[in-house]
Amino acid sequence: MRKILITLTNFIIFTAILIFVIVLSIKQITVDTLYNTMLTQKIRQSITQFNSNIVVTDDEIKKILEKYIMIVTSNEDISVEKEIIEIIDKYNLTDEEKKEIIKISEEEVKTMKKNIINQYNQSDKEKQMIKLYNFLNSSLIKIILCLIIIIGIIVLMILQKSIFEWIIKMGFNLLIIGASFIFVFPSILKETSAIEINYLSITNYGTKIAALGLILNIIYCLIETIRINFFYNEEEE
């Protein structure tokens, strides 16, 4: 019975971690996917129109793209003024030029919001996708998943009567999830997705998760080595 409970608890933890990793990665994957569209070029052009020497880094573009995602997925009025000012304030532009850049950027945002909202209003499927995206990115779902994982680990420790045994199970769970992000999910999305997703972003996430899993396994091995070579020998003496 105890083995069944351990297996069930580990499955719940695995599922919660998998969903949590998807939740954490979905926003970055969306940003990376948008980065490879014409939207990036439009943003760069609007910012550099008065000074071709202005350099807009990838990170700066992605910060603006995060705002664009918020524009699409919420009914609030979102502004990119702060992000634009942070970029252009480093360059020798007149106040009029700065105001014009901000104005054009804000107009592009409004146009985009209007066009996309009109498009989404025509499709119930796309409405549901936005609701799902907002749900997965909500703080509530992250808190619930964290609580499930923490409670699951505590239950696992009690069932296994070991303080450290959960580490290796978590390590293997993360290795499996990481491998899924690297090899399985990109293949599934290629077959099912109607849009061109940035698969490199998915595999990068998978690599990080798998590396974390490997680190946990190494930590467990070190703990066991220390326990066997030092504490176990002391108990025998």
N, C-alpha and C positions, 0 to 999 in steps of 0.2 A: 504493500500500500504506500509506504514511504517513497519507494522508487517512482511510482506512478505520480505522486504529488510533486516530486522533484522535476520529473519530465514535464508535467503540466505547467508548473511555475516557470521553468526555463523557456517553454514555448511562449508563454504570456510575455515574459521579459523580451524575448527575441522579437515578437510581433510589435511590442511597444517601441523598442529601439529602432526597428525598421521604419515604422511610421514617423518617429521623431526625426530620424535622419532625412527622410523624404521632406518633412515639414521644413527642416533647416536649410535644405538644399534647393527647394523649389523656387525661392525668390532669386537666388544667385543664378540658377540655370535660366530663368526667364530673362534676367538682365543680360546674361551672356548671349542668349539667343537673339535678343533685340539689337545687341551690339553689331551683329553681322547683317543688319538691314540698312536701308537707305536713311533711316532715321538718324543714325550716327553721323552720316555725311551732312544732313540738314542742320544738325546741332552745331557741328564744326563750322559750317559756312556762315551761320547766323552770328557766331561769336567772333570770327576772324574777318568779317567783311570790311572793317576799317583799318585793320592792321594785320597783314599776312604773317607777321613775325610772332603773333600770339600762338603759343603752344598749348593745346588742350590735351592733357594726358588721358590715358585709358581710364584711370580711376575717376577723374573728373567727369568724363562722359558717362560712366556707369552710375555716378551719384545722380546725375540728371535723369538718366533712364529709370532709376528707382522712382523718381517723382512721376515720370510718365506712366509707370505701372500703377502708381497710386491714383493717377488721374483716370485711368481706364477702369479700375476696380472699385472706385468710390464715387459717391455723389457730391463730395466736397469740392470746393474751389481750391485747387492746388496751385502754388506759384513756384517757379524755378528761379525767381529773382535772386535769392540768397546765393545759390550755387553759381549763377552767372557772375555776380559781383565778386565773389571769391576768385574767379578766374581773371576777369578783366582789370581788377584793381591793381594787379602787378605790372600793368603796362601803361605807357604814356598815351592815354586817350583823353580827349576833352570830355567835359560833363555831358555835352550834347550827344557825342558819339556813344558814351556809356548808356545814356537814356534810350537812344535809338536801338542799341543792341538788346537791351532789356525789353523794350517795347515789342520788337520783332519776335523775340523768343517767347514772350507771353502770348502774342497773337498766334504763333504756331501751336502753342499748347491748347489754346481755346479752340482753334480749328480742328486739331487732332481729337480733342475731347468730343466735339460736336459730331465729327464724322464717325468716330468709333462707337459712340453711344447710339447713334442712328442705326449703325450696322448691327449692333448687339440687340437692339430692340426688335429686330426682324427675326431673331433666332432664339427660340427657347433653349436650345442646346447650349448656345454660347452664354446665355444668362446663367444657366446651371453651372457652367464651368467657372464663371466669375464668383458665384456663391461658394463653390467648392474651394477655390483659391483663397478667398477671404477667410473661410472657415479654417483651412489648414494653416494660415498665417496668423490666426488669432492667438493672443496670449493664453486664453483659456485652454485651448487644446494642448499647448506646450506644457502648461502647469499640470494638467491631468496626466499627460504622458510621463512627465518627470516623477510624479507621485507614484504611478503604476510601477515604474522601473525601480524606484527606491524601496517601495513596499515589497516588490518581488525579490529584490536582493536580500532584504531582511528575512523574508520567509525562507529563502534558499539557504541562508546561513543557519537558521534554526533547524530546518529539515536535515541538512547535511552535518549538523553539529560541528561546523568548521567556520572559522573566521575568514579564511582565505580561499576556500574552495570555489567561491563564486567568481573569483578573478579569472580563472582559466575558462569558466563557462562564458563569461562576458567576452573574453578574448576570442574564443572560437565563434561566438555569435557575431562579433564585429568583423572577423575575417570573412565569414560567409556573406554578410551584408555587403562588405566592401567588394568582394568578388562579384556579387550580383550587380552592383553598380557599374563595374568594369566590363563585364561580359554579357550579362543577361538583359538588363534594362535597356541599353542602347539598341539591341536587336529587336526587342518587343516594340519599342517606340518607332523604330524605322518601319516596321510593318503596319502599325496602327495609327501613327500620328499623321494628321493632315498638313502639319506645318514642318518646316525644316528646323529642328532643334539642335542646339549646340551640344553635340555628344561629347566633345572634349571636356566640357564643364562637368558632365555626369561622371566620366571616368576619373577626372581629377578628384572629385568628391570620394569616389570609390577607393582610390589609392590612399587618401588620407584616413578613411575609416579602417581599411585593411591594415595600414601601418599602426594605427592605434590598437587594433586587435593584437597585432604581433608584439607590440610593446607590453601589453597586459600579460601575454603568455610568457614573455621573458621575465617580467617582474615576478610572476608566480613561480617560475623555475628557480629564480634567485632566492625567493623566500623559502621554498622547499629545500634548496641546497643548504641554506643557513640553518634551517630547523633540524635537518637530518645530521649535519656535520657538527653542530654545536649543542643544541638543546637535547636532541635525542641521545647523543653520547653521554651528556651529563646525567640524564635520567637513568641510563644503564649503570653508570658508576654508582 
